[in-house]
Amino acid sequence: MYFGKTKHYILPLLLAFSLGNLNAQHNRNLSTHLHSKQHQNLIAGQQNIHKEINLVDSIALLEMLEEEEEEFPGIDIYGENWDQTWVNPYKVPIDKLPESATIDVSEYCMPIIGHITSNYGWRRRRMHRGVDLSLHIGDTVRAAFSGKVRLTRYERRGYGYYVIIRHSNGLETIYGHLSKFLVKPDQIVKVGEPIALGGNTGRSTGPHLHFETRYLGMDINPNKIFDFVNQVPHTDQYTFNPKELASSLGYGRYKGSNNGAKYVSYRVRKGDSLSRIANKYGVSISHLCKLNGIKRNGVLREGKILRIK
């Protein structure tokens, strides 16, 4: 009788204890699962953070490279040569230029919407190193590509007022016979940005834009790059081949040919005389006079450019 009553009380207790153990085990399993899930989420979150950090770093790096490219256009080609005196300070012999170079011209702007009035090539015994494009005095001249202004100067017997821009694609472009500058040396310009107003300054017989394209100082026929009739580049990329360019224009006929130039020049300094310059370069005074159309007893103006060879 007593055992029966005890059994009556013990069985529910055992059952409750078993159920409690099952619930506790279930809760432990659930807790373990939740902890594992949270851990996985935390790891996934960290991975996402790392990806975001890497993305931010990549964007920052790209922005830094773009800023460097703007500040130092063509530095891999020209190095630290940032001369602000001469049109062609490089004087790299043709056989020392790269055999070929691919130049991206896809992001472009025609410097002026005008037709060619005088083409690139020989004019009697003088080389015309660009193309002349029609315009009216005061017309806006624009940067053909993005880049940085290397030089703005005035040359009375040549370009007149002119601008030289170096571009990140390796080209340098020259804009001559201008009436007014709209940019300054060391200024960064974007493709299509106004850089000057057209004019009729320097050695010019009427309003036009003299436009040149050069690579490491060597002039390239702009017609090779641009279709001036349709106002677009021929292709997105132009292949520069200096030997091919030189042979097509017969540069090899001229002794001392240097980077597309058929002559050596000298800028007259204070105190210079014809005899002094002639002795320096090993030529005669009569040779200098004949080549430059000057007289023996003429006054040498400081800053004048003399052809030597």
C-alpha positions as CSV (number, residue, x, y, z in Angstrom):
1,M,0.0,0.0,0.0
2,Y,2.8,2.4,0.9
3,F,4.9,1.4,-2.1
4,G,1.9,2.0,-4.4
5,K,1.5,5.5,-3.0
6,T,5.2,6.2,-3.4
7,K,5.1,5.0,-7.0
8,H,2.2,7.2,-7.6
9,Y,4.3,10.3,-6.6
10,I,7.7,9.2,-8.0
11,L,6.6,8.5,-11.6
12,P,5.4,12.1,-12.3
13,L,8.7,13.4,-10.8
14,L,10.8,11.2,-13.0
15,L,8.7,12.2,-16.0
16,A,9.2,15.9,-15.2
17,F,12.9,15.4,-14.6
18,S,13.3,13.7,-18.0
19,L,11.3,16.4,-19.8
20,G,13.4,19.0,-18.0
21,N,16.6,17.3,-19.3
22,L,15.1,17.2,-22.8
23,N,14.2,20.9,-22.7
24,A,17.6,21.8,-21.3
25,Q,19.4,19.8,-24.1
26,H,17.1,21.4,-26.7
27,N,17.9,24.8,-25.3
28,R,21.6,24.0,-25.3
29,N,21.4,22.8,-28.9
30,L,19.4,25.9,-29.8
31,S,21.9,28.2,-28.1
32,T,24.8,26.5,-29.8
33,H,23.1,26.9,-33.2
34,L,22.3,30.5,-32.6
35,H,25.9,31.1,-31.4
36,S,27.2,29.4,-34.6
37,K,24.9,31.4,-36.7
38,Q,25.9,34.7,-35.1
39,H,29.6,33.7,-35.5
40,Q,29.0,33.0,-39.2
41,N,27.2,36.3,-39.6
42,L,30.1,38.1,-37.8
43,I,32.6,36.5,-40.1
44,A,30.5,37.3,-43.2
45,G,30.2,40.9,-41.9
46,Q,34.0,41.1,-41.4
47,Q,34.5,39.8,-45.0
48,N,32.1,42.4,-46.3
49,I,33.9,45.1,-44.3
50,H,37.2,43.9,-45.8
51,K,35.7,44.0,-49.3
52,E,34.4,47.5,-48.6
53,I,37.8,48.6,-47.3
54,N,39.6,47.1,-50.3
55,L,37.1,48.9,-52.6
56,V,37.7,52.2,-50.9
57,D,41.5,51.6,-51.1
58,S,41.2,50.8,-54.8
59,I,39.1,53.9,-55.5
60,A,41.5,56.1,-53.5
61,L,44.5,54.6,-55.5
62,L,42.8,55.2,-58.8
63,E,42.0,58.8,-57.8
64,M,45.7,59.3,-56.7
65,L,46.9,57.9,-60.0
66,E,44.5,60.2,-62.0
67,E,45.8,63.2,-60.0
68,E,49.4,62.2,-60.7
69,E,48.6,61.8,-64.4
70,E,47.1,65.2,-64.5
71,E,49.9,66.8,-62.5
72,F,52.7,65.0,-64.5
73,P,51.3,64.1,-67.9
74,G,53.5,61.7,-69.9
75,I,56.1,61.4,-67.1
76,D,56.8,57.8,-68.2
77,I,57.8,59.2,-71.7
78,Y,59.3,62.6,-70.9
79,G,60.6,62.0,-67.4
80,E,61.2,65.2,-65.4
81,N,61.8,67.3,-68.5
82,W,59.4,70.2,-68.1
83,D,61.1,72.9,-70.1
84,Q,59.2,76.1,-70.4
85,T,61.5,77.9,-72.9
86,W,61.8,75.9,-76.0
87,V,59.2,74.3,-78.4
88,N,61.4,71.2,-78.8
89,P,63.9,70.9,-75.9
90,Y,64.3,67.1,-76.3
91,K,66.5,66.8,-79.3
92,V,66.3,63.0,-79.3
93,P,67.9,61.6,-82.5
94,I,65.4,59.6,-84.6
95,D,67.3,56.4,-84.0
96,K,67.0,56.9,-80.3
97,L,63.2,57.4,-80.3
98,P,61.0,54.3,-79.5
99,E,60.5,52.2,-82.6
100,S,56.7,52.6,-82.2
101,A,54.2,53.8,-79.7
102,T,50.5,53.5,-79.4
103,I,48.8,56.8,-78.7
104,D,45.2,56.9,-77.4
105,V,43.3,59.7,-79.2
106,S,39.8,58.5,-78.4
107,E,39.0,61.4,-76.0
108,Y,39.4,64.3,-78.3
109,C,38.1,67.7,-79.3
110,M,38.9,69.5,-82.5
111,P,40.8,72.7,-81.6
112,I,38.7,74.8,-83.9
113,I,35.8,73.9,-86.3
114,G,37.5,75.0,-89.5
115,H,38.9,73.7,-92.8
116,I,42.5,73.3,-93.8
117,T,43.9,76.4,-95.5
118,S,47.6,75.2,-95.6
119,N,48.7,71.6,-95.2
120,Y,51.6,69.9,-93.4
121,G,54.8,69.4,-95.5
122,W,57.6,71.2,-97.3
123,R,57.2,74.8,-98.4
124,R,60.0,75.3,-100.9
125,R,63.0,74.7,-98.6
126,R,61.1,75.3,-95.4
127,M,59.2,72.7,-93.4
128,H,55.6,73.5,-92.3
129,R,55.2,71.3,-89.3
130,G,51.5,71.6,-88.8
131,V,48.3,72.4,-90.5
132,D,46.6,75.8,-90.8
133,L,42.9,75.9,-89.9
134,S,40.6,78.7,-90.9
135,L,39.1,80.9,-88.2
136,H,38.1,84.5,-87.4
137,I,40.0,86.6,-85.0
138,G,38.6,86.1,-81.5
139,D,37.2,82.6,-82.2
140,T,37.7,80.2,-79.3
141,V,40.5,77.7,-79.6
142,R,40.1,74.5,-77.5
143,A,42.4,71.8,-76.0
144,A,42.6,68.8,-78.3
145,F,43.1,66.5,-75.4
146,S,43.3,66.8,-71.6
147,G,46.7,67.8,-70.3
148,K,48.9,70.5,-68.7
149,V,50.1,73.7,-70.3
150,R,53.8,73.6,-70.7
151,L,54.4,76.9,-72.4
152,T,52.7,80.2,-73.5
153,R,55.0,82.6,-75.4
154,Y,55.2,85.1,-78.1
155,E,57.5,84.7,-81.2
156,R,57.3,87.7,-83.5
157,R,58.8,86.0,-86.6
158,G,57.2,82.6,-86.1
159,Y,54.2,81.3,-84.1
160,G,53.2,84.7,-82.8
161,Y,51.3,84.1,-79.5
162,Y,51.3,80.3,-79.0
163,V,50.4,77.6,-76.4
164,I,52.0,74.2,-76.0
165,I,50.1,71.5,-74.0
166,R,51.5,68.2,-72.9
167,H,49.0,65.3,-72.8
168,S,48.8,62.1,-70.8
169,N,48.7,60.1,-74.1
170,G,52.3,61.3,-74.8
171,L,51.4,63.9,-77.4
172,E,52.2,67.6,-77.2
173,T,50.0,70.0,-79.2
174,I,50.9,73.5,-80.4
175,Y,48.5,76.3,-81.1
176,G,49.9,79.3,-83.0
177,H,49.1,82.8,-84.2
178,L,46.7,83.4,-81.3
179,S,45.4,86.8,-80.2
180,K,44.9,86.1,-76.5
181,F,45.8,83.4,-74.0
182,L,43.1,82.0,-71.8
183,V,45.5,79.7,-69.8
184,K,48.8,80.0,-68.0
185,P,51.9,77.7,-67.8
186,D,51.4,74.7,-65.4
187,Q,47.6,75.0,-65.7
188,I,45.8,71.7,-66.0
189,V,43.2,71.7,-68.8
190,K,40.4,69.3,-69.8
191,V,39.7,68.1,-73.3
192,G,37.6,70.8,-75.1
193,E,38.4,73.5,-72.5
194,P,39.0,77.0,-74.1
195,I,42.7,77.8,-74.1
196,A,43.0,80.9,-76.3
197,L,41.4,83.1,-78.9
198,G,42.3,82.9,-82.6
199,G,44.3,85.6,-84.2
200,N,46.8,86.7,-86.9
201,T,50.0,87.2,-84.9
202,G,53.6,86.3,-85.8
203,R,54.6,85.1,-89.2
204,S,51.1,85.0,-90.6
205,T,49.4,86.4,-93.8
206,G,45.8,86.2,-92.4
207,P,43.7,84.9,-89.5
208,H,44.2,81.2,-88.9
209,L,45.2,78.6,-86.3
210,H,48.5,76.8,-86.8
211,F,48.1,73.4,-85.2
212,E,50.9,70.9,-84.6
213,T,51.0,67.4,-83.0
214,R,54.3,66.2,-81.7
215,Y,55.7,63.2,-79.8
216,L,59.0,63.6,-77.9
217,G,59.5,66.7,-80.0
218,M,59.1,65.0,-83.4
219,D,56.3,66.5,-85.5
220,I,53.5,64.3,-86.7
221,N,51.3,65.2,-89.6
222,P,48.0,66.1,-87.9
223,N,46.2,64.6,-90.9
224,K,47.6,61.2,-89.8
225,I,45.6,61.5,-86.6
226,F,42.6,63.6,-87.5
227,D,40.1,63.6,-90.3
228,F,39.6,67.4,-90.6
229,V,36.8,67.0,-93.1
230,N,34.6,65.0,-90.7
231,Q,36.1,66.5,-87.6
232,V,37.0,63.2,-85.9
233,P,40.2,61.0,-85.4
234,H,40.7,58.3,-88.0
235,T,40.8,55.7,-85.2
236,D,40.8,55.6,-81.4
237,Q,44.5,54.8,-81.4
238,Y,47.4,56.2,-83.5
239,T,50.6,54.3,-83.9
240,F,53.7,56.5,-83.9
241,N,56.5,55.2,-86.0
242,P,59.4,57.8,-86.2
243,K,61.5,56.1,-88.9
244,E,58.4,55.7,-91.2
245,L,57.5,59.4,-90.7
246,A,61.1,60.5,-91.3
247,S,61.5,58.5,-94.5
248,S,58.2,59.7,-95.9
249,L,59.3,63.3,-95.6
250,G,62.9,62.7,-96.7
251,Y,64.6,63.9,-93.5
252,G,67.5,61.6,-94.2
253,R,68.6,63.9,-97.0
254,Y,69.6,66.5,-94.5
255,K,72.9,66.1,-92.6
256,G,72.5,66.6,-88.9
257,S,68.8,65.7,-89.0
258,N,67.7,65.6,-85.4
259,N,64.2,64.6,-84.2
260,G,62.3,65.9,-87.2
261,A,64.4,69.0,-87.6
262,K,66.5,69.7,-90.7
263,Y,68.5,72.4,-89.1
264,V,70.3,73.3,-85.9
265,S,69.3,76.6,-84.3
266,Y,70.9,79.1,-81.8
267,R,69.3,81.8,-79.7
268,V,71.5,85.0,-79.7
269,R,72.7,86.1,-76.3
270,K,73.9,89.4,-75.0
271,G,77.5,90.1,-76.3
272,D,77.3,87.5,-79.2
273,S,78.8,88.3,-82.6
274,L,78.6,86.4,-85.9
275,S,82.3,85.5,-85.7
276,R,81.9,84.1,-82.2
277,I,78.8,82.0,-83.2
278,A,80.5,80.8,-86.4
279,N,83.6,79.7,-84.5
280,K,81.5,77.9,-81.9
281,Y,79.8,75.8,-84.5
282,G,82.6,75.5,-87.0
283,V,80.9,77.3,-89.9
284,S,81.7,80.5,-91.8
285,I,80.2,83.9,-91.3
286,S,79.1,84.0,-94.9
287,H,77.3,80.7,-94.4
288,L,75.4,82.2,-91.4
289,C,74.5,85.3,-93.3
290,K,73.2,83.4,-96.4
291,L,71.2,80.9,-94.3
292,N,69.6,83.6,-92.2
293,G,69.3,86.4,-94.7
294,I,71.4,88.9,-92.7
295,K,74.4,91.1,-93.4
296,R,77.9,90.9,-91.9
297,N,77.7,94.3,-90.4
298,G,74.1,93.9,-89.3
299,V,73.1,94.2,-85.6
300,L,72.4,90.9,-83.8
301,R,69.3,91.3,-81.7
302,E,69.4,89.5,-78.3
303,G,66.9,86.6,-78.4
304,K,66.9,86.2,-82.2
305,I,66.9,82.6,-83.5
306,L,69.7,81.9,-86.0
307,R,69.8,78.8,-88.2
308,I,73.2,77.2,-87.9
309,K,72.9,74.2,-90.2
